[in-house]
């Protein structure tokens, strides 16, 4: 069978795959074997996962790798590898990729392991890569100017917390933190809140993704910030079928739900 599009999401502990057939969305998870390389895991997944046996016109790969944000006006492709390796050490055997976020007037530079790249291109003729967070950034930017108050966003995925905020056509703040506990998350969110000088009475803190101890986290934050909102994809998108798929991350759902 030749299908239109396959989405592959690659993170520190799993490979997630999704495609559509008619109105139905198929979704599978392949847990990583920590004893072998990511490329070797991908080879095993290509053999074992039924969804990967079909042919596709386009494959989109969402990479959970470190991202260097560069203003479009300062982006020089020939300089990005040196800048990236200066910002993020231990990036040997990596290919530099970049995607443009035109609404935010930036280029996101990220890395893909060379052997993983080879494995995917041996199997699929058309592969496009993007940072895992691209869909979240774009969607939240589109929503960020509703209402009169400033907003700070916290997105949880793969034992990490991405914190970001927007101004007109730009990021005001963007960073990622490793979080293991609710205390970690509260500390990082409130530190950024204070750094940006946000108003605890009127400005808004929006949380999404796979949060540790969601209710406890919200209660703790409400001690300091009056307006804390926890995202509900099913409610936000009127119970769209893709939002009902158990285990699918919000960033992957957005690949189907966002306006192009």
RODO-2510 file (C-alpha; in nm, 4 decimals, decimal comma):
residues 260
     n   res          X          Y          Z
     1     x     0,0000     0,0000     0,0000
     2     x     0,1217     0,3494    -0,0833
     3     x     0,0032     0,6045     0,1719
     4     x     0,0439     0,9803     0,1661
     5     x     0,2355     1,0541     0,4875
     6     x     0,4090     0,8808     0,7755
     7     x     0,5042     1,0716     1,0917
     8     x     0,7924     0,9356     1,3017
     9     x     0,8644     1,0893     1,6413
    10     x     1,2073     1,0013     1,7851
    11     x     1,2876     1,0753     2,1500
    12     x     1,5122     0,9451     2,4264
    13     x     1,3033     0,6393     2,5105
    14     x     1,0798     0,5554     2,2155
    15     x     1,0036     0,5755     1,8462
    16     x     0,6419     0,6711     1,7780
    17     x     0,4819     0,6254     1,4379
    18     x     0,1533     0,7469     1,2944
    19     x    -0,0286     0,7644     0,9630
    20     x    -0,3814     0,7910     0,8282
    21     x    -0,5972     0,5610     0,6202
    22     x    -0,9140     0,7394     0,5184
    23     x    -1,0442     0,9049     0,8356
    24     x    -0,8650     0,6622     1,0671
    25     x    -0,5362     0,7499     1,2398
    26     x    -0,2995     0,4609     1,3094
    27     x    -0,0496     0,4919     1,5926
    28     x     0,2242     0,2629     1,7242
    29     x     0,4976     0,2886     1,9848
    30     x     0,8339     0,1117     1,9638
    31     x     1,0315     0,1225     2,2922
    32     x     1,4041     0,1799     2,2552
    33     x     1,6575    -0,0806     2,3593
    34     x     1,9122     0,1221     2,5579
    35     x     2,1814    -0,1366     2,4857
    36     x     2,2062    -0,0533     2,1147
    37     x     2,2363     0,2675     1,9121
    38     x     1,9430     0,4755     1,7946
    39     x     2,0150     0,3729     1,4346
    40     x     2,0152     0,0060     1,5340
    41     x     1,6841     0,0575     1,7128
    42     x     1,5446     0,2144     1,3981
    43     x     1,6602    -0,0833     1,1904
    44     x     1,4857    -0,3206     1,4320
    45     x     1,1688    -0,1104     1,4256
    46     x     1,1664    -0,1191     1,0444
    47     x     1,1620    -0,4987     1,0636
    48     x     0,9143    -0,5354     1,3504
    49     x     0,6500    -0,2610     1,3137
    50     x     0,3720    -0,3265     1,0637
    51     x     0,3152     0,0459     1,0059
    52     x     0,6687     0,0763     0,8676
    53     x     0,6189    -0,1928     0,6059
    54     x     0,4051     0,0260     0,3786
    55     x     0,5340     0,2761     0,1254
    56     x     0,4764     0,6486     0,1783
    57     x     0,4909     0,9538    -0,0446
    58     x     0,6373     1,1580     0,2413
    59     x     0,7949     1,0810     0,5774
    60     x     0,8143     1,3539     0,8430
    61     x     1,0551     1,2906     1,1292
    62     x     1,0146     1,4804     1,4565
    63     x     1,3519     1,4879     1,6325
    64     x     1,3871     1,5435     2,0057
    65     x     1,7314     1,7012     1,9809
    66     x     1,8813     2,0253     2,1106
    67     x     1,7716     2,3303     1,9093
    68     x     1,9607     2,6498     1,8354
    69     x     1,7223     2,9390     1,7633
    70     x     1,8643     3,1974     1,5196
    71     x     1,6916     3,5134     1,3893
    72     x     1,6302     3,4878     1,0149
    73     x     1,8287     3,8080     0,9567
    74     x     2,1391     3,6540     1,1199
    75     x     2,1129     3,3052     0,9739
    76     x     2,4049     3,1941     0,7590
    77     x     2,3842     2,8274     0,6703
    78     x     2,7606     2,7897     0,6328
    79     x     2,8131     2,9155     0,9894
    80     x     2,5482     2,7111     1,1697
    81     x     2,7438     2,3918     1,2276
    82     x     3,0220     2,5769     1,4079
    83     x     2,7745     2,7774     1,6173
    84     x     2,5708     2,4687     1,7020
    85     x     2,8732     2,2666     1,8098
    86     x     2,9892     2,5585     2,0221
    87     x     2,6497     2,5795     2,1928
    88     x     2,5978     2,2041     2,2298
    89     x     2,9105     1,9954     2,2850
    90     x     2,9476     1,6213     2,2202
    91     x     2,7673     1,6375     1,8869
    92     x     3,0044     1,4188     1,6858
    93     x     2,8730     1,2242     1,3844
    94     x     2,5760     1,4572     1,3501
    95     x     2,4228     1,6194     1,0455
    96     x     2,3042     1,9767     1,0849
    97     x     1,9452     2,0448     0,9798
    98     x     1,7347     2,3583     0,9945
    99     x     1,3727     2,4608     0,9564
   100     x     1,2260     2,8102     0,9248
   101     x     0,9499     2,9325     1,1560
   102     x     0,8279     3,2299     0,9500
   103     x     0,5696     3,3576     1,2022
   104     x     0,8446     3,3866     1,4633
   105     x     1,1048     3,5177     1,2183
   106     x     1,3589     3,2530     1,3270
   107     x     1,5433     2,9483     1,1985
   108     x     1,5643     2,6427     1,4242
   109     x     1,8925     2,4541     1,3848
   110     x     1,9128     2,0965     1,5134
   111     x     2,1105     1,7755     1,4691
   112     x     2,0359     1,4299     1,3310
   113     x     2,2707     1,1368     1,3820
   114     x     2,4377     1,0412     1,0549
   115     x     2,3763     0,6678     1,0948
   116     x     2,0085     0,7243     1,1771
   117     x     1,9792     0,9496     0,8726
   118     x     2,1309     0,6757     0,6571
   119     x     1,8954     0,4074     0,7894
   120     x     1,5868     0,6200     0,7206
   121     x     1,6975     0,7222     0,3729
   122     x     1,7762     0,3643     0,2786
   123     x     1,4134     0,2771     0,3535
   124     x     1,2223     0,5900     0,2487
   125     x     1,2920     0,8104    -0,0556
   126     x     1,1365     1,1329     0,0811
   127     x     1,2249     1,2224     0,4414
   128     x     1,1830     1,5667     0,6006
   129     x     1,3083     1,6511     0,9500
   130     x     1,1938     1,9035     1,2072
   131     x     1,2471     1,9686     1,5779
   132     x     0,9887     1,7946     1,7936
   133     x     0,8789     2,1307     1,9356
   134     x     0,8066     2,2987     1,6007
   135     x     0,4375     2,2104     1,5994
   136     x     0,3930     2,3253     1,9613
   137     x     0,5740     2,6564     1,9064
   138     x     0,3742     2,7365     1,5944
   139     x     0,0397     2,6480     1,7494
   140     x     0,0999     2,8340     2,0747
   141     x     0,2229     3,1384     1,8859
   142     x    -0,1040     3,1450     1,6889
   143     x    -0,2929     3,1401     2,0217
   144     x    -0,0652     3,3722     2,2154
   145     x    -0,2264     3,7017     2,1192
   146     x    -0,5798     3,6160     2,2268
   147     x    -0,6771     3,8302     2,5243
   148     x    -0,4881     4,1216     2,6753
   149     x    -0,2470     3,9469     2,9102
   150     x     0,1059     3,8182     2,8613
   151     x     0,1508     3,4418     2,8569
   152     x     0,4217     3,1979     2,9588
   153     x     0,4087     2,8402     2,8305
   154     x     0,5407     2,5203     2,9839
   155     x     0,5334     2,2029     2,7732
   156     x     0,6286     1,8664     2,9264
   157     x     0,7620     1,5753     2,7237
   158     x     1,0145     1,2942     2,7631
   159     x     1,1128     1,3980     3,1200
   160     x     1,1833     1,7527     3,0034
   161     x     1,0151     2,0901     3,0401
   162     x     1,0193     2,3371     2,7523
   163     x     0,9507     2,6938     2,8670
   164     x     0,8790     2,9707     2,6175
   165     x     0,7067     3,3020     2,5637
   166     x     0,6362     3,5188     2,2614
   167     x     0,6381     3,8780     2,1507
   168     x     0,5171     4,0004     1,8102
   169     x     0,6994     3,7950     1,5442
   170     x     0,9600     3,6647     1,7858
   171     x     1,0468     3,4534     2,0861
   172     x     1,0808     3,6485     2,4097
   173     x     1,2177     3,3405     2,5856
   174     x     1,2902     2,9771     2,5022
   175     x     1,4756     2,7146     2,7047
   176     x     1,4527     2,3479     2,8049
   177     x     1,5101     2,1866     3,1448
   178     x     1,5384     1,8299     3,2681
   179     x     1,2675     1,7725     3,5275
   180     x     1,2265     1,4727     3,7557
   181     x     0,9815     1,6056     4,0130
   182     x     0,7034     1,8562     4,0636
   183     x     0,9453     2,0683     4,2694
   184     x     1,1795     2,0894     3,9687
   185     x     0,8983     2,2050     3,7416
   186     x     0,7701     2,4666     3,9875
   187     x     1,1211     2,6044     4,0383
   188     x     1,1993     2,6440     3,6679
   189     x     0,8592     2,7893     3,5745
   190     x     0,8608     3,0467     3,8528
   191     x     1,2235     3,1382     3,7851
   192     x     1,1397     3,2222     3,4236
   193     x     0,8210     3,3996     3,5315
   194     x     1,0263     3,6235     3,7589
   195     x     1,2983     3,6750     3,4960
   196     x     1,0406     3,8000     3,2445
   197     x     0,8795     4,0302     3,5015
   198     x     0,5310     3,8835     3,4558
   199     x     0,2418     3,9941     3,6748
   200     x     0,1269     3,7168     3,9144
   201     x    -0,2244     3,8640     3,9338
   202     x    -0,3084     3,9165     3,5670
   203     x    -0,0636     3,7384     3,3357
   204     x    -0,1162     3,3744     3,2389
   205     x     0,0759     3,0485     3,2766
   206     x    -0,0274     2,7765     3,0304
   207     x     0,0813     2,4143     3,0818
   208     x     0,0596     2,1202     2,8437
   209     x     0,2004     1,7823     2,7557
   210     x     0,2696     1,4868     2,9815
   211     x     0,2925     1,6557     3,3213
   212     x     0,4141     1,4842     3,6385
   213     x     0,1453     1,4989     3,9081
   214     x    -0,0700     1,7412     3,7103
   215     x    -0,3125     1,8449     3,9836
   216     x    -0,0402     1,8852     4,2447
   217     x     0,1672     2,0917     4,0014
   218     x    -0,1242     2,3266     3,9306
   219     x    -0,2033     2,3663     4,3016
   220     x     0,1575     2,4534     4,3809
   221     x     0,1766     2,7108     4,1035
   222     x    -0,1526     2,8712     4,2057
   223     x     0,0117     2,9675     4,5331
   224     x     0,2218     3,2161     4,3326
   225     x     0,0389     3,2769     4,0030
   226     x    -0,3342     3,3467     3,9948
   227     x    -0,4048     3,2433     3,6354
   228     x    -0,2765     2,8902     3,5647
   229     x    -0,4311     2,6875     3,2821
   230     x    -0,3769     2,3193     3,2016
   231     x    -0,4313     2,2239     2,8371
   232     x    -0,6987     1,9753     2,7334
   233     x    -0,6469     1,8692     2,3694
   234     x    -0,9846     1,6964     2,3469
   235     x    -1,1706     2,0090     2,4591
   236     x    -0,9518     2,2452     2,2578
   237     x    -1,0138     2,0564     1,9339
   238     x    -1,3784     1,9580     1,9930
   239     x    -1,3038     1,5915     2,0650
   240     x    -1,1235     1,5367     1,7344
   241     x    -1,0539     1,1618     1,6936
   242     x    -0,6766     1,2044     1,7063
   243     x    -0,7058     1,3589     2,0552
   244     x    -0,8619     1,0332     2,1795
   245     x    -0,5612     0,8165     2,0909
   246     x    -0,4059     0,6901     2,4118
   247     x    -0,0332     0,7558     2,4410
   248     x    -0,0031     1,0004     2,1505
   249     x     0,1803     1,3172     2,2624
   250     x     0,0224     1,6558     2,2036
   251     x     0,3106     1,7623     1,9762
   252     x     0,2317     1,4677     1,7481
   253     x    -0,1446     1,5341     1,7538
   254     x    -0,0737     1,8869     1,6322
   255     x     0,0795     1,7468     1,3139
   256     x    -0,2785     1,6523     1,2191
   257     x    -0,4703     1,9351     1,3847
   258     x    -0,2813     2,2517     1,2974
   259     x    -0,3631     2,4853     1,0152
   260     x    -0,0934     2,4605     0,7500
***
